[in-house]
């Protein structure tokens, strides 16, 4: 008898379509209600929403992942709003087990969007200094995840959008920045020790700038359906808005060479006001392994020679697959305000 069971990739695609189609609008309203008990900020809402969909996807495939509290809360509220509880595909009962052999990391090599989604890997445990063997094992696992992630990417790892916003919208962004309360964002001066962060699968180094938060104008740009569709088409898979913020750079501010966190698979940047210095992207280092990237930043500092410098004009958008491509912003000569829009995929 011929086995008629669909192949694993088809099952995962079907589960992803199911998870993407879930309507969580009632849950999002409750969690973000200004007078409610939760009052989640928008970025947390977006990121937990995506992780909840990943958990639902894997539960449909009969995995036994234990979700963190934020996902359990999201699920409880979804069921209370009338959504059927997370279910397993009927086929799992027929075959007597999980419909996938892939671990969470193998299925989502871009990494978890919330810190506790993969607690054993992402949350640092209080323990004695790791042994050489433990370090080597973690670096090997991080290297495999990065290799798997790079295979998901399209050939074009950057592109320009000539008319991302209108002049009227740019002026509205300038006005919006002036209304943001001082508590909306925070200055950032520091960072982890330069090198490869093997728990978050990212190249890190020092930075100095200010995150100002966002207002309705920037959020509307971030969530524009046509823009999201364009980014999804470029990436070859559906992308979702995660975070957005205005960035302030003063003379001397910078971003040391780094790769972005899982919430920022695609970074879309545009100038709001002022004269931003160049964003340097090291495309030739994208395929470089974590150990070599670690040595590279230690040997060459925060702004290695080489790379390609991009300066984008007002209204012009620069999109970069920043989770993959090492990039840096050279020390500013003049003040500037930048709009930063970030997107990540469900799968």
Beta strands, then each sheet from edge to edge (+ up, - down):
strand 1: 158-161
strand 2: 186-190
strand 3: 195-197
strand 4: 202-204
strand 5: 207-213
strand 6: 239-249
strand 7: 254-258
strand 8: 266-274
strand 9: 279-282
strand 10: 308-310
strand 11: 317-320
strand 12: 326-329
strand 13: 336-345
sheet 1: 1+ 11- 8+ 13- 6+ 5- 2+
sheet 2: 1+ 11- 8+ 13- 6+ 5- 7+ 12- 9+ 10-
sheet 3: 3+ 4-
end
